[in-house]
């Protein structure tokens, strides 16, 4: 009889512990917050906002660049280096229009990169909340998610959304990309990020809404991720960090209707993301799923029709080679 009672007690204890584990907030375990989104979409502001919820950003961050990102990129240089290595091994760059072909990476190189990623994250995350951001991550989750799983991290994704016209104008100024190329790159970052995080803990954040209503958005993000918002840090973030003057481009959703160089799928996906970010959680998954599927079909058609746009990629590669020394000089002068 005593043995049966002991077994029942153990079973009950297991049930109780399972229930407790299921209701824990992210702050109770080693947690990684991954900020995803297209370049020039406010990812730097959003990852800085994660600090108001207790997230550490690391101590190996790149410098701010005057006129490009005056407050800082908040990108961990170790992670950026790994991402650049993965892209190079796959024969791609961040602005390659073709899908990233992970099958091109030699097994030995892949194992080396993965071991480097595991070591870096194990050291950075420890037993705390750690946040990282690099827009390249949006296209490289097939590489990173097995790393997250291997480390047993609890991962939360924050997906940054900004009007594609604003993104396109910013890239046009910084990289001299034509707008139609930027719209495709926007899809090329948003679609894989949404596909890879569909059934995982995530929150979608509209950059312009965060700038307009920071306190409400910070509360929404914290609640959705199960984190505690530090009111003092939130006030300092709003007072000392946010600056509407840094929004050099600001367009409304309706402006996309008159932009003929933007495919219909760009407008459809942006509106679905915007609607989802303004609802409680994700109340309209079917609309978002439909928009993602339509965007993926459009990207597939572009790849088939343009043979991966290799000519444009080659031209852009030459341009990047010529422009690199000037960008490096500007970074040194601003540091």
DRENPAMAR-77979 format. One line per 5 residues: number of its first residue (from 0); their letters; for each residue x, y, z of N, C-alpha, C. Coordinates in steps of 0.05 Angstrom, whole numbers, plus 5000, padded with zeros to 4 digits. Example, Ala and Ser with C-alpha at 12.3 -4.5 7.8 and 13.67 -1.06 7.14 Angstrom:
0) as) 5264:4886:5156:5246:4910:5156:5264:4934:5156 | 5257:4955:5142:5273:4979:5143:5258:5001:5157
***
This chain:
0) xxxxx) 5017:4976:5000:5000:5000:5000:5017:5025:5000 | 5038:5024:5017:5056:5047:5018:5070:5052:4991 | 5077:5030:4977:5090:5033:4951:5071:5046:4931 | 5045:5037:4932:5026:5049:4913:5023:5079:4918 | 5021:5086:4944:5018:5114:4951:5042:5130:4942
5) xxxxx) 5066:5119:4945:5090:5132:4937:5090:5137:4907 | 5082:5116:4892:5081:5119:4863:5061:5140:4855 | 5037:5140:4869:5017:5161:4862:5028:5188:4868 | 5042:5191:4891:5053:5217:4899:5073:5226:4878 | 5090:5208:4868:5110:5215:4848:5096:5224:4822
10) xxxxx) 5074:5209:4815:5060:5217:4791:5047:5244:4794 | 5035:5249:4817:5023:5275:4822:5044:5297:4821 | 5067:5291:4833:5089:5311:4832:5097:5318:4804 | 5099:5297:4787:5106:5301:4759:5085:5319:4745 | 5059:5313:4751:5038:5329:4739:5040:5358:4748
15) xxxxx) 5045:5362:4774:5047:5389:4784:5071:5404:4772 | 5093:5390:4770:5117:5403:4759:5113:5409:4729 | 5099:5392:4715:5093:5397:4687:5075:5422:4684 | 5056:5424:4702:5038:5447:4701:5053:5473:4707 | 5071:5472:4727:5087:5495:4734:5105:5503:4710
20) xxxxx) 5117:5483:4698:5135:5489:4675:5120:5502:4652 | 5095:5492:4648:5079:5503:4626:5070:5532:4630 | 5070:5541:4656:5060:5568:4661:5083:5587:4668 | 5107:5578:4667:5130:5595:4673:5132:5617:4652 | 5141:5641:4661:5147:5662:4642:5175:5656:4631
25) xxxxx) 5181:5671:4609:5207:5667:4596:5230:5674:4615 | 5225:5691:4634:5246:5701:4652:5256:5679:4671 | 5241:5656:4673:5249:5635:4691:5269:5615:4680 | 5277:5619:4655:5295:5600:4643:5313:5615:4623 | 5333:5601:4613:5351:5613:4593:5334:5619:4568
30) xxxxx) 5333:5644:4561:5315:5653:4540:5330:5669:4519 | 5323:5664:4494:5334:5679:4472:5312:5693:4457 | 5314:5720:4455:5295:5735:4439:5309:5742:4413 | 5297:5734:4391:5308:5738:4365:5291:5758:4350 | 5303:5781:4343:5289:5802:4328:5294:5797:4298
35) xxxxx) 5272:5794:4283:5274:5789:4255:5261:5812:4239 | 5268:5814:4214:5256:5834:4197:5275:5843:4175 | 5264:5857:4156:5280:5867:4134:5298:5889:4143 | 5321:5893:4129:5338:5915:4135:5322:5941:4133 | 5330:5961:4149:5317:5988:4149:5288:5986:4158
40) xxxxx) 5281:5967:4175:5254:5964:4184:5250:5970:4214 | 5269:5982:4226:5267:5989:4254:5275:5967:4273 | 5290:5947:4263:5299:5925:4281:5318:5935:4303 | 5333:5956:4297:5352:5967:4317:5336:5979:4341 | 5315:5994:4334:5298:6006:4355:5284:5984:4371
45) xxxxx) 5275:5963:4358:5260:5942:4371:5278:5926:4390 | 5302:5920:4381:5319:5904:4399:5327:5921:4423 | 5331:5947:4419:5337:5964:4441:5314:5965:4461 | 5290:5963:4451:5266:5962:4468:5265:5937:4485 | 5278:5915:4476:5278:5890:4492:5293:5894:4518
50) xxxxx) 5310:5913:4520:5325:5919:4545:5306:5928:4567 | 5283:5940:4559:5263:5949:4579:5249:5925:4592 | 5253:5902:4581:5240:5877:4591:5261:5858:4603 | 5284:5869:4609:5305:5854:4623:5324:5839:4605 | 5323:5843:4579:5340:5828:4560:5368:5842:4559
55) xxxxx) 5389:5825:4559:5416:5835:4555:5422:5834:4525 | 5438:5853:4516:5444:5855:4487:5473:5848:4481 | 5488:5841:4501:5516:5834:4497:5535:5857:4497 | 5561:5852:4497:5581:5873:4499:5599:5874:4474 | 5590:5861:4453:5607:5862:4428:5590:5872:4405
60) xxxxx) 5579:5897:4409:5561:5909:4390:5576:5927:4371 | 5567:5929:4346:5579:5947:4327:5573:5976:4333 | 5589:5993:4322:5586:6022:4327:5563:6034:4311 | 5553:6056:4321:5533:6072:4306:5547:6084:4282 | 5531:6089:4261:5541:6102:4237:5524:6127:4232
65) xxxxx) 5537:6150:4233:5523:6175:4229:5510:6176:4202 | 5484:6184:4202:5469:6186:4177:5457:6161:4168 | 5465:6138:4180:5455:6112:4172:5439:6099:4195 | 5451:6100:4218:5438:6090:4243:5451:6104:4266 | 5442:6128:4272:5456:6146:4291:5456:6136:4319
70) xxxxx) 5436:6120:4327:5434:6110:4354:5448:6083:4358 | 5455:6070:4336:5469:6044:4338:5452:6022:4325 | 5466:6002:4316:5453:5978:4303:5446:5957:4324 | 5461:5956:4346:5456:5936:4367:5457:5908:4356 | 5476:5903:4338:5481:5877:4326:5506:5865:4339
75) xxxxx) 5504:5841:4349:5526:5827:4361:5545:5819:4338 | 5570:5829:4339:5588:5825:4317:5596:5795:4313 | 5595:5780:4335:5601:5751:4332:5580:5737:4316 | 5554:5745:4321:5532:5733:4306:5533:5742:4277 | 5538:5768:4272:5540:5778:4245:5562:5763:4230
80) xxxxx) 5584:5758:4243:5607:5744:4230:5598:5716:4221 | 5584:5702:4239:5574:5675:4232:5554:5676:4209 | 5536:5696:4209:5517:5699:4188:5530:5704:4161 | 5550:5721:4162:5565:5727:4137:5579:5701:4127 | 5589:5685:4146:5602:5660:4138:5583:5641:4126
85) xxxxx) 5559:5639:4137:5538:5621:4125:5531:5630:4097 | 5526:5656:4094:5518:5666:4068:5541:5661:4047 | 5565:5667:4055:5588:5663:4037:5591:5633:4029 | 5587:5616:4048:5589:5587:4043:5567:5577:4024 | 5544:5591:4025:5522:5584:4007:5523:5599:3981
90) xxxxx) 5544:5615:3977:5547:5630:3952:5528:5653:3950 | 5521:5666:3972:5501:5687:3972:5510:5711:3987 | 5494:5733:3984:5497:5757:4000:5470:5764:4012 | 5469:5783:4030:5443:5789:4042:5423:5799:4022 | 5432:5811:4000:5415:5823:3980:5411:5805:3956
95) xxxxx) 5420:5780:3957:5415:5761:3936:5385:5755:3934 | 5374:5757:3910:5345:5752:3906:5338:5723:3906 | 5356:5706:3897:5350:5677:3897:5348:5667:3926 | 5333:5645:3930:5332:5633:3956:5360:5624:3965 | 5365:5625:3991:5391:5615:4001:5392:5585:3998
100) xxxxx) 5412:5575:3984:5415:5547:3979:5434:5535:3999 | 5423:5525:4022:5439:5514:4043:5453:5488:4034 | 5442:5476:4013:5454:5451:4003:5482:5455:3991 | 5488:5480:3984:5514:5486:3973:5537:5487:3993 | 5529:5488:4019:5550:5490:4040:5562:5462:4044
105) xxxxx) 5588:5461:4042:5602:5436:4047:5598:5427:4076 | 5596:5401:4080:5590:5390:4106:5610:5399:4127 | 5635:5397:4120:5656:5405:4140:5653:5434:4148 | 5648:5451:4128:5644:5480:4133:5619:5484:4150 | 5598:5470:4144:5573:5472:4159:5577:5465:4188
110) xxxxx) 5591:5443:4193:5596:5434:4220:5613:5454:4235 | 5632:5466:4222:5649:5487:4234:5633:5511:4242 | 5616:5520:4224:5599:5543:4230:5579:5538:4252 | 5568:5514:4252:5548:5507:4272:5561:5505:4300 | 5585:5493:4301:5600:5491:4326:5606:5519:4337
115) xxxxx) 5613:5537:4319:5619:5565:4326:5594:5578:4337 | 5571:5573:4324:5546:5585:4333:5538:5575:4360 | 5540:5548:4365:5533:5536:4390:5550:5548:4413 | 5576:5550:4408:5594:5561:4428:5588:5590:4435 | 5583:5606:4414:5577:5634:4418:5552:5638:4434
120) xxxxx) 5530:5624:4427:5505:5628:4441:5506:5617:4469 | 5520:5595:4473:5522:5584:4500:5535:5604:4519 | 5555:5617:4509:5569:5637:4525:5552:5662:4530 | 5538:5671:4509:5523:5696:4511:5497:5693:4527 | 5483:5670:4523:5457:5667:4536:5459:5661:4566
125) xxxxx) 5477:5642:4572:5479:5634:4600:5452:5626:4611 | 5445:5636:4634:5419:5631:4646:5404:5657:4650 | 5400:5671:4628:5388:5698:4629:5371:5702:4604 | 5361:5726:4602:5346:5734:4577:5366:5748:4560 | 5371:5738:4536:5390:5750:4517:5375:5756:4491
130) xxxxx) 5380:5779:4479:5367:5787:4454:5388:5791:4433 | 5382:5782:4409:5400:5787:4387:5385:5795:4362 | 5398:5810:4345:5386:5821:4321:5406:5822:4299 | 5398:5813:4276:5412:5817:4251:5392:5810:4229 | 5386:5829:4212:5366:5823:4191:5372:5797:4175
135) xxxxx) 5397:5790:4173:5405:5766:4158:5392:5741:4171 | 5387:5742:4197:5375:5719:4210:5348:5712:4198 | 5334:5731:4187:5308:5726:4175:5309:5704:4153 | 5331:5703:4139:5335:5684:4118:5352:5660:4126 | 5362:5660:4150:5381:5639:4158:5371:5622:4181
140) xxxxx) 5345:5623:4187:5334:5607:4209:5338:5577:4204 | 5338:5567:4179:5344:5538:4176:5371:5530:4187 | 5390:5549:4188:5416:5544:4201:5414:5547:4231 | 5400:5568:4240:5401:5575:4269:5382:5559:4286 | 5359:5552:4276:5339:5538:4294:5349:5511:4305
145) xxxxx) 5364:5495:4289:5376:5471:4301:5396:5478:4323 | 5409:5500:4321:5428:5509:4342:5412:5516:4367 | 5390:5531:4364:5373:5538:4387:5363:5512:4401 | 5355:5493:4385:5344:5468:4396:5366:5452:4410 | 5390:5452:4399:5412:5437:4411:5419:5448:4439
150) xxxxx) 5417:5474:4442:5423:5487:4467:5399:5486:4487 | 5376:5478:4477:5353:5476:4495:5343:5503:4504 | 5347:5523:4487:5338:5550:4493:5308:5553:4489 | 5296:5570:4505:5268:5577:4499:5270:5603:4483 | 5259:5602:4459:5263:5623:4439:5237:5638:4434
155) xxxxx) 5238:5664:4434:5216:5681:4427:5224:5698:4404 | 5207:5701:4384:5213:5717:4360:5197:5743:4360 | 5211:5764:4353:5198:5790:4350:5202:5798:4321 | 5181:5801:4306:5183:5807:4277:5176:5836:4272 | 5196:5850:4262:5193:5879:4257:5180:5883:4230
160) xxxxx) 5160:5901:4229:5146:5907:4204:5147:5938:4199 | 5155:5945:4175:5154:5973:4167:5144:5975:4139 | 5130:5997:4133:5119:6001:4107:5141:5996:4086 | 5136:5978:4066:5157:5972:4046:5166:5997:4030 | 5149:6017:4027:5158:6041:4013:5180:6055:4030
165) xxxxx) 5176:6057:4056:5197:6069:4073:5223:6053:4071 | 5220:6027:4071:5244:6010:4069:5258:6014:4042 | 5242:6015:4021:5253:6019:3994:5267:6046:3991 | 5255:6067:4002:5267:6093:4000:5294:6094:4015 | 5294:6081:4038:5318:6081:4054:5341:6066:4041
170) xxxxx) 5334:6043:4028:5354:6027:4014:5363:6041:3989 | 5345:6056:3976:5352:6072:3953:5373:6092:3959 | 5370:6105:3983:5389:6125:3991:5416:6113:4000 | 5414:6091:4015:5438:6079:4027:5453:6061:4007 | 5439:6044:3992:5452:6025:3975:5447:6029:3945
175) xxxxx) 5431:6050:3939:5425:6056:3911:5410:6033:3897 | 5394:6018:3912:5378:5997:3900:5354:6009:3887 | 5346:5999:3864:5320:6008:3852:5297:5998:3870 | 5275:6012:3869:5253:6005:3887:5242:5978:3883 | 5239:5969:3857:5228:5943:3852:5245:5921:3864
180) xxxxx) 5271:5925:3864:5289:5905:3877:5285:5904:3907 | 5282:5928:3919:5278:5929:3948:5252:5916:3957 | 5231:5919:3941:5206:5906:3948:5209:5876:3947 | 5224:5865:3928:5228:5836:3927:5246:5827:3951 | 5265:5844:3958:5282:5837:3981:5265:5838:4007
185) xxxxx) 5246:5856:4008:5228:5857:4032:5213:5830:4034 | 5203:5821:4011:5189:5795:4012:5208:5772:4019 | 5233:5774:4008:5253:5753:4012:5261:5751:4041 | 5258:5771:4057:5264:5770:4085:5239:5763:4102 | 5217:5775:4095:5193:5771:4112:5181:5743:4109
190) xxxxx) 5180:5733:4084:5167:5707:4080:5181:5684:4094 | 5207:5680:4092:5220:5658:4106:5219:5662:4137 | 5220:5687:4146:5218:5692:4175:5191:5683:4185 | 5170:5690:4171:5143:5683:4179:5138:5653:4177 | 5148:5640:4156:5145:5612:4152:5159:5596:4175
195) xxxxx) 5183:5604:4182:5199:5589:4201:5189:5593:4230 | 5173:5614:4235:5164:5620:4262:5134:5616:4266 | 5120:5604:4246:5091:5603:4247:5080:5590:4272 | 5091:5568:4280:5080:5553:4303:5097:5557:4328 | 5112:5579:4329:5129:5585:4352:5121:5611:4365
200) xxxxx) 5131:5615:4389:5124:5640:4403:5135:5664:4389 | 5118:5682:4381:5126:5705:4366:5106:5728:4370 | 5116:5752:4366:5099:5776:4366:5107:5793:4342 | 5088:5805:4329:5093:5822:4306:5090:5851:4315 | 5111:5867:4308:5112:5895:4318:5115:5913:4294
205) xxxxx) 5096:5932:4291:5098:5952:4270:5116:5975:4281 | 5137:5980:4267:5157:6000:4275:5144:6027:4280 | 5128:6037:4261:5116:6063:4263:5098:6065:4288 | 5083:6043:4294:5066:6043:4317:5082:6044:4343 | 5105:6031:4344:5122:6032:4367:5132:6060:4372
210) xxxxx) 5139:6074:4351:5149:6102:4354:5126:6120:4362 | 5102:6116:4352:5079:6133:4358:5068:6128:4386 | 5067:6103:4394:5055:6095:4420:5073:6076:4435 | 5096:6085:4443:5116:6067:4455:5106:6052:4480 | 5093:6066:4498:5086:6053:4523:5066:6030:4519
215) xxxxx) 5046:6036:4502:5026:6015:4497:5038:5991:4482 | 5055:5997:4463:5068:5975:4448:5087:5958:4465 | 5102:5972:4483:5120:5957:4501:5104:5939:4519 | 5082:5949:4529:5065:5932:4547:5054:5908:4531 | 5046:5913:4507:5035:5891:4490:5056:5870:4485
220) xxxxx) 5080:5878:4478:5101:5859:4472:5108:5843:4497 | 5112:5857:4519:5119:5844:4544:5098:5823:4552 | 5073:5831:4550:5051:5812:4558:5051:5788:4540 | 5054:5793:4514:5053:5771:4495:5076:5751:4499 | 5100:5761:4506:5123:5744:4510:5126:5734:4539
225) xxxxx) 5108:5743:4557:5110:5734:4584:5132:5746:4600 | 5139:5771:4592:5161:5785:4606:5150:5808:4622 | 5167:5818:4641:5158:5840:4658:5171:5865:4648 | 5154:5885:4643:5164:5911:4633:5174:5928:4657 | 5198:5937:4655:5210:5955:4675:5201:5984:4668
230) xxxxx) 5183:5995:4684:5172:6021:4678:5193:6043:4676 | 5213:6042:4694:5234:6062:4693:5250:6060:4668 | 5257:6036:4660:5272:6032:4635:5255:6040:4611 | 5229:6034:4612:5211:6041:4590:5209:6072:4587 | 5208:6086:4609:5206:6115:4609:5232:6127:4597
235) xxxxx) 5255:6115:4605:5281:6125:4595:5283:6119:4565 | 5273:6096:4557:5274:6089:4528:5258:6109:4512 | 5234:6115:4522:5217:6134:4507:5229:6163:4508 | 5240:6170:4531:5250:6198:4534:5277:6202:4520 | 5295:6183:4524:5323:6188:4516:5331:6174:4490
240) xxxxx) 5316:6153:4482:5325:6138:4458:5308:6144:4434 | 5282:6141:4437:5264:6145:4414:5267:6174:4403 | 5267:6176:4377:5270:6202:4364:5256:6201:4337 | 5233:6214:4335:5218:6213:4310:5233:6227:4287 | 5253:6243:4295:5269:6256:4274:5286:6236:4259
245) xxxxx) 5290:6212:4270:5305:6191:4256:5289:6176:4236 | 5262:6181:4236:5245:6169:4216:5246:6186:4190 | 5266:6181:4174:5270:6197:4151:5249:6192:4130 | 5236:6169:4131:5215:6162:4112:5191:6152:4127 | 5168:6162:4121:5143:6154:4135:5120:6154:4114
250) xxxxx) 5110:6130:4109:5088:6127:4090:5065:6113:4103 | 5041:6117:4093:5017:6104:4103:5011:6079:4086 | 4995:6061:4097:4988:6037:4083:4975:6043:4056 | 4958:6064:4055:4944:6070:4031:4963:6079:4008 | 4987:6088:4015:5006:6097:3995:5015:6075:3977
255) xxxxx) 5013:6050:3987:5022:6027:3970:5004:6023:3946 | 4979:6033:3948:4960:6029:3925:4970:6043:3900 | 4984:6065:3903:4993:6080:3880:5021:6075:3871 | 5034:6055:3883:5061:6048:3876:5061:6024:3857 | 5064:6029:3831:5062:6008:3811:5086:5989:3812
260) xxxxx) 5109:5998:3822:5132:5980:3823:5130:5960:3846 | 5111:5964:3864:5107:5945:3886:5087:5924:3878 | 5095:5898:3877:5076:5877:3871:5052:5877:3890 | 5029:5867:3880:5005:5865:3897:5011:5849:3922 | 5028:5829:3920:5034:5811:3942:5048:5826:3965
265) xxxxx) 5063:5847:3958:5077:5864:3978:5056:5878:3995 | 5037:5891:3981:5016:5905:3996:4999:5886:4012 | 4992:5863:4001:4975:5844:4015:4989:5834:4041 | 5014:5828:4039:5029:5818:4062:5032:5840:4083 | 5039:5864:4075:5042:5885:4094:5016:5891:4109
270) xxxxx) 4994:5892:4095:4968:5897:4108:4961:5875:4127 | 4967:5850:4120:4961:5827:4138:4978:5829:4163 | 5004:5836:4160:5022:5838:4183:5013:5862:4200 | 5006:5884:4188:4997:5907:4203:4972:5901:4219 | 4953:5887:4207:4928:5880:4220:4934:5861:4244
275) xxxxx) 4952:5842:4239:4958:5823:4260:4972:5836:4284 | 4990:5855:4278:5004:5869:4299:4985:5887:4316 | 4962:5894:4305:4944:5911:4319:4921:5896:4333 | 4923:5869:4331:4903:5852:4344:4915:5840:4369 | 4899:5827:4385:4910:5813:4409:4921:5786:4400
280) xxxxx) 4947:5784:4401:4960:5760:4392:4958:5758:4362 | 4948:5735:4352:4945:5731:4323:4917:5721:4318 | 4898:5739:4317:4870:5731:4314:4862:5726:4285 | 4880:5733:4266:4873:5729:4238:4895:5713:4224 | 4901:5689:4234:4922:5673:4222:4917:5665:4193
285) xxxxx) 4891:5661:4186:4885:5653:4159:4892:5674:4139 | 4886:5699:4145:4893:5721:4127:4923:5724:4124 | 4938:5721:4146:4967:5723:4144:4978:5699:4129 | 4968:5675:4135:4977:5651:4121:4973:5653:4091 | 4950:5664:4083:4943:5667:4055:4963:5687:4042
290) xxxxx) 4968:5709:4056:4986:5729:4045:5014:5718:4042 | 5023:5702:4062:5050:5690:4060:5052:5671:4037 | 5031:5654:4033:5031:5635:4011:5031:5649:3984 | 5016:5670:3982:5015:5685:3956:5042:5698:3951 | 5055:5709:3972:5081:5721:3969:5102:5700:3961
295) xxxxx) 5100:5676:3972:5119:5655:3965:5116:5648:3935 | 5091:5645:3926:5086:5639:3898:5098:5661:3880 | 5094:5686:3888:5105:5708:3872:5136:5706:3871 | 5148:5701:3893:5178:5698:3893:5187:5675:3876 | 5172:5653:3876:5179:5630:3859:5177:5637:3830
300) xxxxx) 5157:5653:3823:5153:5662:3795:5176:5680:3787 | 5184:5698:3805:5206:5716:3799:5232:5701:3794 | 5237:5681:3811:5261:5665:3808:5261:5650:3781 | 5238:5638:3774:5237:5624:3749:5239:5643:3725 | 5227:5666:3727:5227:5685:3705:5253:5700:3701
305) xxxxx) 5268:5703:3722:5293:5719:3720:5318:5703:3725 | 5315:5676:3726:5338:5659:3731:5354:5669:3755 | 5340:5674:3776:5352:5683:3802:5364:5711:3800 | 5358:5725:3777:5368:5752:3775:5398:5754:3778 | 5412:5734:3766:5441:5733:3770:5456:5757:3759
310) xxxxx) 5445:5769:3737:5458:5792:3725:5458:5815:3745 | 5434:5821:3756:5432:5843:3776:5450:5837:3800 | 5450:5812:3809:5466:5805:3832:5496:5810:3827 | 5504:5803:3802:5532:5807:3795:5539:5837:3794 | 5520:5853:3783:5525:5882:3782:5526:5893:3810
315) xxxxx) 5508:5884:3828:5508:5894:3855:5533:5886:3870 | 5543:5862:3864:5567:5852:3876:5591:5870:3869 | 5592:5879:3844:5614:5897:3835:5611:5924:3849 | 5586:5933:3851:5581:5959:3864:5589:5957:3894 | 5582:5935:3907:5590:5932:3935:5620:5932:3939
320) xxxxx) 5634:5919:3920:5663:5919:3922:5675:5947:3920 | 5664:5963:3902:5674:5990:3898:5666:6009:3922 | 5643:6004:3933:5633:6021:3955:5644:6014:3982 | 5653:5990:3985:5662:5980:4012:5683:5998:4025 | 5704:6007:4011:5724:6023:4024:5713:6049:4035
325) xxxxx) 5694:6061:4020:5682:6087:4029:5664:6082:4054 | 5650:6060:4055:5634:6054:4079:5651:6049:4103 | 5673:6035:4099:5692:6029:4121:5703:6055:4132 | 5710:6073:4114:5721:6099:4123:5701:6115:4138 | 5676:6114:4130:5654:6129:4144:5650:6117:4172
330) xxxxx) 5652:6091:4174:5648:6078:4200:5671:6086:4219 | 5696:6087:4208:5718:6094:4225:5716:6123:4235 | 5707:6141:4217:5704:6169:4224:5683:6173:4245 | 5662:6156:4244:5639:6160:4263:5643:6146:4289 | 5664:6129:4291:5668:6114:4316:5684:6130:4336
***
